């Protein structure tokens, strides 16, 4: 979509780990993880209080108002 030669990208407003964030419309959970440099195999994602299985990350498209919690595994002893 263009207005006066400038490109306007539609975004969605959501909350990630309690902080507001805007992402391009149509972004999947996988896309969100890529945008914050996290590998799907190293995190657990909760979308609107439902834990997602990794195969769902590609098909779960984020929408306005979604609440996402990302828990990152940290090694140590």
N, C-alpha and C positions, 0 to 999 in steps of 0.2 A: 504494500500500500504506500503511495506517495502523495505528499501534499507539498506543493510549491517546490518540487525537486528534492525534498528531504524524505528520507525513508523513515516510516514509523513502524516499529515492531510491536505487536501486541504482546503483553506480558501478563503473568498471573502473580498475585500477591499471596504469599504463604508464610508459614513460620517454620524455621528449621532450628531445632534445639533451643526453642524459646526466643529466637531472634527473627525479626521480619526480614524477608528476602523477596526479591522479584526475579522471575525467570521468564524466558521466552515461552509463550503459549505452545503447548504440545510437547514440553519437556517431560521425559520419563524419569523415573527414579534413577535409572542408569545414567541419564544425562546429568542429573543433579550430582551424583557421586563423581562423575568425570569433572564437573565444574569445580569441585573442591579437592580434586586429586586424591580420591579414595578409591581403592579397588573393592569391587563387590564382595570378594571373598574374605575381606578383613573387617566387615561391618555387619551389624544387624540393623535393619530399617523398620521403623514402626510408622505406618501411615494412618493417621486418624485413629490412633489407639489399637490398630491391628498390625501385628507383626507379619511382614511379608516374607515369603520364601524367595530365595534368590531367582528362581525362574520367573517370578512375577515382576522383577525390577524393570524389564524392558517394556512390559505391557501396561504397567501402572503409570498413566499419564497424570501429571499434577494439575490441580485446578485451584482457582481462587479460594482462599480460606483453608486450604489443607494444612494440617499440622504434622510435621515430620520430626521424628527423633532418630538420630543416627548414633549408634553406640559402636565405637571403634575398639577393636581388640588391641591390647598392649601386652607385649611379652615381658617377662621378668620373673623374678623368683624371690 
